[in-house]
């Protein structure tokens, strides 16, 4: 198996393009989402490491969902690009 630095760069770029939007959304929704699903007293019982693990998992999951929603914009872009004058 050959190591290619360009593939590593592409994979890191893909990872962060998923992680950063998810982190932003998780940051803004963390208070309302945490109290909606988990009773507040159980959140206080979690250690700081457990809270960070839940936050990172939410970042990754929300990032994938945002990436999926953003991929639907490709259809809109294709539609608009077909109707432009060249």
Order of alpha helices (4+ residues) and beta strands (2+ residues): alpha-alpha-alpha-alpha
